[in-house]
Amino acid sequence: MEMTIEQLSKDYEKADKALKEGIKKILPLGTKIRVQMRHNARPIEAEIIWHPESWSNEPHRITVRNLKTGKKRRVSVHPKYGHPYEVIG
């Protein structure tokens, strides 16, 4: 059976949805993490405040709020290309 672009697109959308749902289960809203931002020498401690809901070309990207400064940042939790992080609470 030959694949069509329509079928490939449907498969991609299913995988995108599954990935986002998995990230929400592993790192739910309110989870506190220590994340190493690329430009900072020290990691920041932050709380997860947003996950992507609709289709996204960056499903690994979440929004956190720095617990010390209150500043919001978008970080990637991609295991290979994202920001190194650890769950702290």
N, C-alpha and C positions, 0 to 999 in steps of 0.2 A: 504494500500500500504506500503510495506516495503522499507525503505530507503537503499540506497547503499552508499558505501564510495565515489564513484564518485559523486553522487548527493550531499552528505554532503560537499565534497570538493568544488564543484561549489557554493554552498550556502555560504560557508565560504569566498571564494574569492569575491563574490558579497558584502558581509557584510564588508569585509576588505576595498574594494574600496569605498563603501559608507561612511565608517568612515573617511578615509583619505580625501575624498572630503569635508565632513562636517567640518573637522578640518581646511582645507584650507579656507573655507568660513568664519568661525568664527575667525580664527587667520591667515589672509593672510600674505604673505611675506611683510616685512617692518613694521609690527605691533610692537609697543614697549610695552614691558611688564616688570613688576617688579616681579621677581621670587625668591623664597627662596630656595637656594641651601642647601643641607643637612649639609655640613660641615662649612658653613658660618654663623656667628651670624646675620649679616644683609643681607637683600635681595639685589640682584643686579638688575640694570636696563639694559635691553637688547633689541636688535632688532631681530626679526625672520628672518633668512636668508635661511632656508632650510626645506622642508617637504619630507617625504619618498614618492618616486614615485612608485617603484615596490613593490611586495609583501613583507611584513615585519612581523616578529613576534612581533614587537613593533610599531604598527601604530601610537601610541600616542607620539612617540619620535620625537622631532624637534630639529633643531640646531639654536642657538641664538648667537649673538655677543654682548659681554659686551660693553655697551656704554662708560664706563670709561676707560677700559683697552684694548679693542679691542680683547680680548681673546674669542675664540669660545668654546661653551659648548653644549653638548647634554642634553636636559631636557625632562622630561615626563610631558605631560599635562593631564594625566589620572586623572579623578576626585577623585578616591579613593586611588590610589597608587603612583601618580605622585608628582611633586614639586608644592607646593602652588604658585599661580601666580595671578596677576591682570593686566588687560590691562591699560596702561597709555597713549597711543597715537597711 
